[in-house]
Amino acid sequence: MGILDRFRLDGKTALVTGAGRGIGQGYAHALAEAGADVAIVDIDGDAARRVAEEIRALGRRSLAIIADVTRKADIRRMVDTIIQEWGKLDIGVNNAGIGGWANAEDMPEEEWDRVINVNLKGVFLCAQAEARVMIPRRSGKIINTASMSGTIVNRPQNQVAYNASKAGVIHLTRSMAAEWAKYGICVNSISPGYTYTPLVESPEVRDMIPQWLKDIPMGRMAQVSDLQGAVVYLASEASDYVTGHDLVIDGGYTVW
Ligand SMILES: NC(=O)c1ccc[n+]([C@@H]2O[C@H](COP(=O)([O-])OP(=O)(O)OC[C@H]3O[C@@H](n4cnc5c(N)ncnc54)[C@H](O)[C@@H]3O)[C@@H](O)[C@H]2O)c1
């Protein structure tokens, strides 16, 4: 098979959490363009339905699944729905995540719990549910969204819970990769640098951008399209010997 054919995802089924907008929406489009049917999972039902329509317009099957990644019952229903509708799950992209800024000494416990629950526990619950249906088939690709914040400490904003959650995702990814390699399941993470999405569009965040740009060797933030090739690679057989890897896509931020 030619090298470009090994990136094709025809006949594969995928889910992407947090796919109602931003990076997850871009991932869903990329997987669908490469040939996969893609379930759009989001806590925001209108957004999920909108993106599912976009995927159908590309000629692929899609499902809009409303789920909160912190709720085990929702996640069980997410995977059950895909198995009922499509019979199998080949690719799980665990991408839903939230930000939050606070000085460590002022961080309310509830805020810590909120960020860790969505960003770290949510990835664990989704990956666990996905692996349970992949293990009997001895095949699967799990891709978690971490962040360069799992490797470096951003400045000037303080985000101790976010940084810790993303470092957790990177090592959770390695741990699951080690456990599930024997079942033919690859588990990897993608760590974006600063990326233009609704997450960074608030006025508070926008004011920070000129300072961020000085720390990026390439001198620009990422567009969602800068991340799309990576998710297709990690979902495809072109990456069959890659597991436990954190693929950093940050314009060189972590180099400095
Ligand atoms: N934008 C960046 O600069 C950047 C950089 C590095 C990593 N990331 C990570 O990328 C991922 C996506 O970020 P984004 O910028 O696209 O964010 P976004 O806010 O634009 O989109 C996140 C999506 O996740 C959904 N969501 C939030 N909580 C959820 C929950 N509990 N259950 C289900 N869905 C939920 C939201 O409804 C939204 O549609 C996150 O994990 C984020 O931490 C983003």
The ligand as a Gaussian input file, in Angstrom:
#p B3LYP/6-31G(d) Opt

LIG

0 1
 N       -6.985000      26.814000      22.320000
 C       -5.774000      26.639000      22.790000
 O       -4.897000      27.529000      22.750000
 C       -5.384000      25.296000      23.366000
 C       -4.018000      25.034000      23.566000
 C       -3.630000      23.801000      24.087000
 C       -4.590000      22.847000      24.395000
 N       -5.903000      23.134000      24.205000
 C       -6.862000      22.080000      24.554000
 O       -7.592000      21.715000      23.411000
 C       -8.886000      21.246000      23.792000
 C       -9.937000      22.002000      23.012000
 O       -9.776000      23.376000      23.269000
 P      -10.487000      24.503000      22.408000
 O       -9.557000      25.662000      22.379000
 O      -10.986000      23.930000      21.134000
 O      -11.692000      24.860000      23.413000
 P      -13.175000      25.394000      23.112000
 O      -13.633000      25.981000      24.407000
 O      -13.206000      26.225000      21.889000
 O      -13.990000      24.038000      22.825000
 C      -14.152000      23.084000      23.832000
 C      -15.410000      22.272000      23.553000
 O      -15.520000      21.316000      24.623000
 C      -16.856000      21.312000      25.098000
 N      -16.868000      20.908000      26.515000
 C      -16.449000      21.635000      27.586000
 N      -16.645000      20.941000      28.720000
 C      -17.184000      19.744000      28.354000
 C      -17.613000      18.602000      29.078000
 N      -17.545000      18.562000      30.415000
 N      -18.107000      17.551000      28.393000
 C      -18.209000      17.592000      27.053000
 N      -17.829000      18.649000      26.308000
 C      -17.324000      19.713000      26.952000
 C      -17.354000      22.738000      24.907000
 O      -18.778000      22.795000      24.867000
 C      -16.688000      23.118000      23.589000
 O      -17.502000      22.785000      22.475000
 C       -8.962000      21.438000      25.312000
 O       -8.631000      20.210000      25.954000
 C       -7.908000      22.484000      25.580000
 O       -7.405000      22.421000      26.890000
 C       -6.323000      24.321000      23.689000

